[in-house]
Amino acid sequence: MKSIKIISISFLCISILFTGCATKPSELTASFVSPGIYNSYDCQQVSVEMQRYTSQVADLTGKQQKIYTNDQTMGLIGTFLLWPLYLFIKGDGEIASQLQTAKGTLEALQQVSVEKKCGM
C-alpha cells in the first residue's frame, strides 16, 4: 500500500513537471504575421528587417532555452528532493510570446522577399 502511494505521488510530480514547464524554443511555432505589412518595402529594407529579426529570434531562443533548462532542473530536483521547488517553475511567458511573434515576422519577411524576387 505504501509503495502505491509513493508511485502515485511520483507520477503526479512528473506529470506536473511536464505540463507546467516552459516549452523548448524549437517547439514554439510562429505566430501569424501578415506579409502585407511589408509590401511597401523594397528589397534592401526587407533584407535589413530580416537581419534584425534573425538576430532577435536568436536572442529570444537563447533566453527561452535558459528558461526551459531552469524549469527542467527545478522540476527534476523537485520531483526527487524538494517538491516546493515546483513553485519556481516559470513555464511559458513573455519571452515565448515574443519568440513566436519574431518567428512569424521573419516568415512574413521571407515570403515578401520571395514574392519580390529579392534573391535572399
N, C-alpha and C positions, 0 to 999 in steps of 0.2 A: 504493500500500500504506500509506503514511504517513497519507494523508487518511482511509482507512478506520479506522485506529486512533484518530485524533482524533475521528471521528464516533462510534465505538463508546464511547469514554471519555465524550464529551459526553452521549450517550444514557444511559449508566449514571448519570452525575451527576444528570441531570434526573430520572430515574426515582427515585433516592434522595430527591431534593428533594421530590417529590410524594407519596411513600409515607411519609416519616418526619416530615413537618411536622404541626404542630397543625392541628386542624380549625377551620373558620370557626364562630363561635358560632351563626350562623343554621342551620348544618347539623347541629348536635348535637341529637339527638332526646331527648325527655323520657323519663326512667326511669319505670317504673310505680310509682305510689304509690297504695295503696288509699284510696279515698274514705271507707271505713268508719271510718278513724281519726278523722274529723271529724264523724261522725253525731251525736255528743252536743253539738256546738257550736250555739249559737243564731246568728242572722243577724249580730248585732254581732260576735261572736267570729270568724265566718267572714270578715267584712269586714276586721277587724284583721289576721288572718293573711294574707289576700290582699294587703293593702298591704305587709306585711312581706316576703312572698315576691316581690312585684313589684319591690320595692327591691333585694332580694338578687339576683334574676335580672339586673336592670340592672347592678349592681355586678360580678357574675361575668362578664357578657357583655363589659364593658369590659376586664376582666383577660384573658379568653380572646382577645379581639381583639388585645390587645397582644402576647400570646404568639404568636398566628398571624402577625402582622405581622413580629415579630422573626425567626421561623423562616423566613418567606419571604425576608426580607432576607439572612439568613445563607446560605440555600440559593443564592440568586442570586449573591451575591458569591463563595461557594464554588465554584459552577459555572464562573464566568468568571475568577476571580482566585486565590483561596486555598482549595483543597479542604479543608484542616484545619478550616475554619470549620464544616464539617458536624458536627463534634464538639459544637458549641454549639447545635444544633437540639434543642429540648426535646420536641416532639411533645405529644400529649395526656397530661395528668396529673391531678393532684388537682383543679385548677380546672375542667377539663372534666367530671369526675365530679360535682363539686358543682353545676355548672350544670345537668347533666342531672337530678339529683335535685331541685333547686329548680324546674325547669320541670315536672317530674312532680307535685310537691306543689301547685304553682299550678293545674295541670289538675285535680287531685283536689278542690281547694277550689272551683274553678269549677263542677265537677259537683255538689258538695254544695249550692252556692248555688242552682243551677238546681232541684235536687230539693226544696229547702226554699222555693223561690219567694221568695228574698230580694230580687230585683229589682236585682241589681248588674250 
